[in-house]
Amino acid sequence: MNLTATKRFSDRWQMNANVTIQTRNDFNPAGSFVNPTSVEFAHGTNGDRRYLVRLNGSYQFNWGIMLSGNWVMNDGPLRTFIINGPGQVYGGVNANGAPTTITYNTLQFDRRGTWRFDRENLVDLGLAKTITFRGGKNRLRLNLDVFNVLNAATIQDFDSNNLSLVAGPSGFRPVDQVEDIVAPRVFRIGATIHF
């Protein structure tokens, strides 16, 4: 379900809001169900982010100054924990009656969606000043943009999701080693000349 509201530019301001709610619960693991191990943990679940929210707008001040902002809040993606599996196990016989094997290097042990990363909550702001010269024929636009204003440090990925890994020489479990976080606060200064 997608909800959108738009306020066109008038009275010096404009805004756009968008909310997406994903309610489908029809995740189906790739391939067939010849091997049903762990299917009950994944089938019929929502593997997507459950909601996405975006709000952006701008306000025109006097003296050619424009303030703009963007806010994004997204549900955290899934984190699926696993454990080491037994490796190769008996998989029945083939069409010729010969025994086959199935490889279980890892096993899922809880339902998809049980664990999620924290939601992302990001705010960006921009300030622009337009200077006209030569009777308005030319314009100079000065910009100051700040990304991730609140300096959020939301974890986006870990080194591993395998709970069977043991502690390393540094004492941490690899499953707890952060691999990726949201980019830090960034300032950008720019200028554009129109002639």
Secondary structure by P-SEA (a helix, b strand, c coil): cbbbbbbcccccccbbbbbbbbccccccccccccccccccccccccccccbbbbbbcccccccbbbbbbbbbbbcccbbbbbcccccccccccccccbbbbbbcccccccccccccccbbbbbbbbbbbbbbcccccbbbbbbbbbccccccccccccccccccccccccccccccccccccccbbbbbbccccc
